Amino acid sequence: MRSCSSTYKRGRRAGTGIFLFASLASTLLWQTDEFRGANPGASWTVSATHTLASPAVVIGASPDPVRVSLAFGISVALVSLCLRSGGGVHLNPAVTLALLAGLRVSPLRAVLYVLSQLGGALMASAVLLGVTPEAIRGKTGINELSPGVCEYQALCVEMFVTFQFVLCVFATLDPKSALHKLAPLAIGLAVTLGHLVAIGFTGCSMNPARSFGPAAVTVNFRSHWVFWAGPCGGAVLACLMHDLILFPRWGGRKEWLLEMRASCLRDSRPQPGTRETE
């Protein structure tokens, strides 16, 4: 049992680390002729606010949102497909919280998963920061609110994109679902959609671990609570929508409490055929 639990924790840490390293790398601004514009020989510098700047570059330039969205979507799809072990690989604390609320994972196992995810995110962010040339390092992967976006607006956007994403995850859990065999693809598309929607507002988190890693290695926690409250709130709402309205699982609060008690007492090993992905 200990060996199995250790394997799952390593899978979560490795999965989150690989997913985030590949994804966050897509947010880097590399010098190209497109950005150099009329002055191809200009050198790149980092301004006081850590944004890339050159004589022909507008301060505050950001990477291509389509490229970043595809990188996150493809990365999560491939990692969830290749590193699935037993029930799948958790890569996102918000999804783990939703699965906990839906009694699909025990509280103890959920805590261990989240700790592993945060550890993987921290390692991936530190490695990426270390291998990135200083001239383009900037704010490597940090989630920040765009100018003019208030915290409550960012909170709503993060809740919405995470809601649609976690609802997609839950739709793939049932082995009888048409999406079950296409779970990695469906989840990757949901992640891509979320980024296309939210990048302009917050840089898009949808994943507290994704926001925590870069914030920790750069010691920049400005408005960081938004990237926990938004995704976690949206994830729980998606769980409630799926399990109480779309596909009711309990006849009342008493049944839910009994199942919760049983979930706390047993070792909640993933059931065959389920995909606790992401």
N, C-alpha and C positions, 0 to 999 in steps of 0.2 A: 504493500500500500504506500509506504514511504517512497519507494522508487518511482511508482506511478505518479505520485503527487509532485515529486521533484522533476520528472520529465515534463509534466504539464507546465510547471512554472518556468522551466527553461524555454519551453516552446513559446510562451507568452512574451518572455523577455527578448528572445531572438527574433520573433516575428515582428514585434513592435520596433525593435532596433533597425532591422532591415527595411521595413516599410518606411520608417521616418527618415532614414538616411537618404534613401533614393528619392523620396518626395521632397524633403527640404532642400536637397541639392538643386532642384528645379527652380527654386526661388532666388538663386544667386543671379546677380547682374554681371555678366561677363562683357568685357569691352569688345565691341564689334564695329565694323564700318558703318552699320546702320545707325548706331548711336553716336559715332564720331562725326557724322554729318559732313559739313563742309571743311572740317579740319582733321583729315585722317591721321596726321602726325601728332595730334594732341595727346598728352599723357593723361591718365586717369588719376584722380585724387579722391580722398575721402574728406568730406566737409566736416564741420564741427558737429553736425547732427548725424554723422555717420551715413549720409546718403551719398551715392556715387555722383561725382560731378566732373565735368571737363568743360573747356570753352564752348563746346557745342551741345552740351547735355543739360537739360532742365533739371534742376535740383528736385529730388523727390521722384525721379523716374522709377517705374516699377516693372517687374518682369511680365511677360506676356501671360495674361490670365488663362488663355486656352492651353498653353503649354503646361502651366502649373496644374490646372484642373485635370488634364490627361495624365500627368505624371502621378498625381495622387490616386486617381481612379485605377490606372493600370497597376500601380504598385500594390495597392490593397487587394486587387483581384488576384494577382499572381502569388502574393504571399499567402493569402487565405487558401488558395488552391494547393500550393506546394508544401506548406508546413502544417496542413491539417493532420492532427493526431487524435484518433478516437473521435471526439465530438467537434473538434475544430480548434482554431487558435484565436483567442481573444486579443484584440489589438487596441481596444478603446474602452476606457473606464466608464464612459456613458452607456455603452452597450452592455457592459458587465452589470451596471446598476439596473438597467432595464430587465435583464435576465434574472437578477435577484428579485426585483419587484414582481416578476412573473413566476417566481418560485421555480425557476429552471436551473438555479445554482444555489448552493448553500451560502450563508453569510460568511463563514470562515474562508471558503474557497474564493468567494468574491473579493475579500480583502487581500488574499494572497495574489490573486490575478492583478488587481489594481497596483499593488506594490511592484510586481514584476513589470507591468506596463510602464510605470513611471521610471523604473530603473533602466529599461530598454531605451526609453525616450531620452533620458539623461545621457546615456552612453553614446547614442547616435548623434545627438546634438554636439557633444564634446568632441567626438571624432571629426565631424564635419567642420566644426570651427577650427580644429587643429590643422586640417589638410587644405583649408581654403586660403589662397594667397591674401595677405593682409590688405592689399590694395582694393580688393573687391569684397572683403568680408562683410562690411556694413552691418546691418541688423539681421544677421543670418537666421532666417526663418521665424522671426518674432511676429506674433499676431498683435496688430495695433489698429485702433479705430482710425478710419480715414477722417480727414479734416471735415468738420461740420456734422459728423455722426455722433450723436449722444449715446451715453452708455445704455439707456433703456432701449434705444433703437437697435443698437448692436445686440442687446440681449434678445430682443424679439426675432431678429434675423437668425441668430445662432440657434434659437429654439426651433424655428421653422425648418431650417435645413437639416437639423439633427432629427427632428420628428419624421420627416419623409424618409430619411436614411434608415432609422431604426425600424420604422414600419416595414420597409423593404426587407430588413434582416428577419423580422418576425414572419414575414410572408414566406420565407424560404425554410423555416424550421420544420414544417410538417412534411414528412416523407411522401405524403400523398399529393403535395402541392406540385403544380406544373413547374414551379420555379426551383424546386428542391435541387435538381441536378444542375441547374444553371445558377446556383447561389453565388459563386465567385463573380460571374459576369454581372448579375443583377446588382450585387453590392458595389462592384466597381463603378457601374453606371450611376448608382445613387450618390456615391462619393463625388464623381465628376460633376453631376448636376448641382450638388450642394456648393461646390467650389465656384462653378460658373455664376451662381446666384449671389454668393456671399463675399467673394474676393474683394469686390469694390467697397464693401462696408467695413469688413474686419480683417481681410486677408484670409478669412475662413478658417475656423478651427474644426468644429464638429467632433473634436476629440481632445479632451483635457490634457492627455499625455502629450499630444502634438504641440500644445501651447506651453506646457510646463517645461519641456526639455530646453528649448531655445531661451525661454525666460530665465531659467535657472543658470545656464552657462554664461549668460550676458548680464545677469543680475538686473533685469528689467521687468518688473512686475506691475507696470502701469495698467490699470483697468483689468488686471488678470482675473479678477473674480468673474467677469463677464464670460470668460472662456471655460469656466467650470459650471456656473449657474445655468447658462444658456443650453449647452449640450446636455447636461444632466436633466434639466427640466424638460427639454424636448424629448429625451429618451424615455423618461417615465410617462409622459403624456402618450407617447406612441404605444407603450406597453398597455396602458389603461384602455386606449382606444381598441387595440387588438383583442385583449383578453376579456374586456367587459362589454364591448359594444359589437364589434365585428364578428368575433367568435367567442361567445361567453363560455368561460371555463368553470365558473362557480355559481351555485344557486343563491349565495348570500355571503355575508361577512363571516358567518360561523364556519362555512366550508373553507373559506380562504384561510382563516386562522388555524384550522386543523391541519391544512396542508402546509402552512408555514411552520407549524410546530414539528411536523414530520420532517420537513426539509432541514430544520435546524438539528435534528437528532441523527439524521443519517449522513453518511459521506456521500455528497451529491456528485457522484461520478457521472460524466456526460453519458447520456443514453445512446445506444447504437442508432445510427441513422439521423441524429440531430446535428445541426451545424451551428455551434455557438461561435460563429465567425465574426471577425472584426473586433 
